[in-house]
Amino acid sequence: VDWSPRPTIYDNAGQKSLYAPDGPVHLLKASSCNLSPSSSWQSMGQAWLVEYYHSSCPHCWYFAPVFRQLAAAYQGSRSLRVAACNCAAEENRNACDAMQIYRYPSIQVFKAGRDGSAVKLYDVSHTDKEGHAKSAVDILQWLEDHQLPALHPMAAQKGANFEAAEFLSPGSPPGRPGWSWDWRPDDERFVEARLGLIALLNSYNGSPEAHAAALRMATFVAKSCLQECDLYAQLVHRLEGDDRTVESVRAEVSRWSGLFARRKHIFCKDETCAVWQLFHVMAGSVAAEALHGRLVPQHVSTALQWNTPPTPAEAMSFFREAVDHFLFCDFCRDHFLRAYDGCEFGRCAVLSSEHDQAKRLVLWLWRMHNAVSLRVLREHPPHGKAIDRRWPAYRDCPGCWTPSVVNGEVLDEENLDSAFDLDRVYGFLLSSYVGRENVEKHLPLQSKVLTDADAERGLLGSTHLQIFQ
């Protein structure tokens, strides 16, 4: 069972859309996304409730049923019209930039000014003060309190109902697989990783801080790359230019992406997947370099020469900065940074000693990814039987699982590590993201992730997989 919370993606005249073209949500495109005077929106005399979303943002997926309920509640209303714009679509990006939309989902209420331009009345929050998602009824009440009554208020009560399913705890025996088969050629993962880098850079907002972060991010990837390194060095040169506007930087990234023969997703269905591929490839590359030296020749222009190999410390900074400045999903960013800064999943143990930093780095990111998957599964379970989103699935790597747990014993229900053989998981990750041939040739798996002495000193800290709250 290849389960995913990803909703149906509709075609809106060549654009991806979370909303059906014939549904209650009015679909905006190109210049209509910034409600320009040239569009006809202001002639209707209505206020507009507009959601700016990114079709790869998981929290936009979860909000879509709520927003659709709101649209149904206001369908035919003379006071408010409900519309949405997918800022992930290339032809919509300039309009979204003009509206200063860099985090998703963003919900705003507009009216027409005297010159026909859009005047923002309100930002509408889709969460409460504690960060919990609001229902359509909650948001409808807020709109009505601001003199925007609905024509069909009962429609807000007819919404998605995520049926509860039994949840498999992090340390339980393996269950019904919730992932597709995981085997992919390493060069396909490198393509997806590049597309993940491009997705992050497309969230560049033009600030001096973002430009410095983008340059550091591109430099780290060029330094850590395993394929076509000279092209990544070219990206660094392009980002060093004097013109640092959003339009200029995105144009440079677009021209740079055109240098590659493969420019479309191969197995990822959205950009969130590609960003995870980037992170795992970078972690694997740094680990391989730290333990055994560069596995493939690095061909870069003479203007970029690295005096030292990429380090786990640089990788940790890369992950945090990439998420903080460029991750397009607000909730995903907040969850990641809270876990990172809170030292969850062994993060602070990665650099706590000189021993096994590379392995600690790879396994920390693996725990973080599993935590995200399990949190999503808990909040949005599938209908019917429970599925297992822990990764790697038993089907893909039987040896990665602890035999006694496979046979039914639960060693520690809330501890992901207790269900897995960490040495074999480490080998699986390096094999998947650096390449099987390289792993078999250069990365023997005799050594343990932690010595008994390390464990007694508590270097790993708490690695219990606690679902993000």
Disulfide bonds with the S-S distance in Angstrom:
Cys33-Cys85 2.11
Cys87-Cys96 2.08
Cys225-Cys229 2.00
Cys268-Cys273 1.96
Cys329-Cys332 2.47
Cys343-Cys348 1.63
Cys397-Cys400 1.99
